[in-house]
Amino acid sequence: MRTTMLLAMLTLTAMLTASAQTAAPSAANTLTGCLKGSADQYYIVEQNGHRHTLMAKNNQDLSSYVNHQVTVTGKADASRSTAPGSDSMGHRGGFFSVDSVSDQGACKKK
């Protein structure tokens, strides 16, 4: 009887652990800032000065968003090899793979 009860509890624990790991979808990340750059080399500058190189998917054209305050949804790209806390241009931030862009108007002048 004890063995059966222990086996049942272990099985239930394993099932709950597996469902908890697969039930939570991975959340998309967002960045908000001023979009800068041109011709396949776009980046976003957050209000805190962090700069993220954007990688558009499926030949996404970001040119219409240059000098606009935008929120981009996507994922940080850890596959790029950079020094911790900097992108290839030496600015804090990193590479960001863009899924969608929301335009919020012209960038605010400081």
C-alpha positions as CSV (number, residue, x, y, z in Angstrom):
1,M,0.0,0.0,0.0
2,R,2.8,2.4,0.9
3,T,4.7,1.6,-2.3
4,T,1.6,2.2,-4.4
5,M,0.9,5.6,-2.7
6,L,4.5,6.7,-3.1
7,L,4.5,5.7,-6.7
8,A,1.3,7.6,-7.3
9,M,2.7,10.7,-5.6
10,L,5.9,10.6,-7.7
11,T,3.9,10.2,-10.9
12,L,1.7,13.1,-10.0
13,T,4.7,15.3,-9.1
14,A,6.4,14.4,-12.4
15,M,3.2,15.3,-14.4
16,L,2.8,18.6,-12.6
17,T,6.4,19.5,-13.2
18,A,6.2,18.7,-16.9
19,S,3.0,20.6,-17.4
20,A,4.4,23.7,-15.6
21,Q,7.4,23.7,-17.8
22,T,5.4,23.5,-21.1
23,A,2.3,25.5,-20.1
24,A,4.0,28.9,-19.8
25,P,4.6,30.4,-23.2
26,S,7.8,32.4,-23.7
27,A,7.0,36.1,-23.3
28,A,8.1,38.4,-26.0
29,N,10.3,41.3,-25.0
30,T,9.7,44.9,-25.9
31,L,12.0,47.9,-26.4
32,T,10.8,51.5,-26.6
33,G,13.0,54.3,-27.9
34,C,14.0,56.4,-30.9
35,L,14.7,54.4,-34.1
36,K,17.9,55.5,-35.9
37,G,20.0,54.2,-38.8
38,S,19.5,53.4,-42.4
39,A,19.6,50.7,-45.0
40,D,19.7,47.4,-43.1
41,Q,21.6,48.9,-40.1
42,Y,18.9,50.1,-37.7
43,Y,19.1,50.6,-34.0
44,I,16.9,51.8,-31.2
45,V,18.1,54.2,-28.5
46,E,16.2,53.8,-25.2
47,Q,15.6,56.8,-23.0
48,N,18.3,55.5,-20.6
49,G,20.8,55.7,-23.6
50,H,21.0,51.9,-24.2
51,R,21.4,51.2,-27.9
52,H,20.2,47.9,-29.4
53,T,21.0,46.8,-33.0
54,L,17.8,45.7,-34.6
55,M,17.5,42.7,-36.9
56,A,14.4,42.8,-39.0
57,K,12.7,39.6,-40.0
58,N,11.5,38.6,-43.5
59,N,13.0,41.7,-45.1
60,Q,11.0,44.0,-42.9
61,D,11.5,47.6,-44.0
62,L,12.1,49.8,-41.0
63,S,13.0,53.0,-42.9
64,S,9.6,54.6,-42.4
65,Y,10.2,54.5,-38.6
66,V,13.5,56.3,-38.6
67,N,13.5,59.3,-36.2
68,H,10.2,58.0,-34.7
69,Q,9.5,56.9,-31.1
70,V,8.7,53.2,-31.5
71,T,8.0,50.1,-29.4
72,V,9.4,47.0,-31.0
73,T,8.4,43.5,-29.9
74,G,10.7,40.5,-30.4
75,K,13.6,38.8,-28.7
76,A,17.1,39.6,-27.6
77,D,19.4,37.6,-29.9
78,A,21.9,35.8,-27.8
79,S,23.4,34.1,-30.8
80,R,25.4,37.2,-31.6
81,S,28.9,37.3,-30.1
82,T,29.5,40.6,-28.4
83,A,31.2,41.8,-25.2
84,P,28.9,41.8,-22.2
85,G,26.8,44.9,-22.1
86,S,27.8,46.3,-25.5
87,D,26.8,45.8,-29.2
88,S,29.2,45.8,-32.1
89,M,29.4,49.6,-32.0
90,G,30.5,49.7,-28.3
91,H,27.2,50.9,-26.9
92,R,25.4,49.3,-24.0
93,G,22.6,47.1,-25.3
94,G,22.7,44.3,-27.7
95,F,21.1,42.7,-30.7
96,F,17.3,42.4,-30.9
97,S,15.3,40.4,-33.4
98,V,12.2,42.4,-34.4
99,D,8.8,40.7,-34.7
100,S,6.6,43.9,-34.8
101,V,6.9,47.7,-34.6
102,S,4.4,50.1,-33.1
103,D,4.9,53.8,-34.1
104,Q,4.3,56.5,-31.5
105,G,5.2,59.6,-33.5
106,A,8.4,61.7,-33.9
107,C,11.2,61.3,-31.4
108,K,11.2,63.9,-28.7
109,K,14.0,66.5,-28.7
110,K,15.9,66.8,-25.5
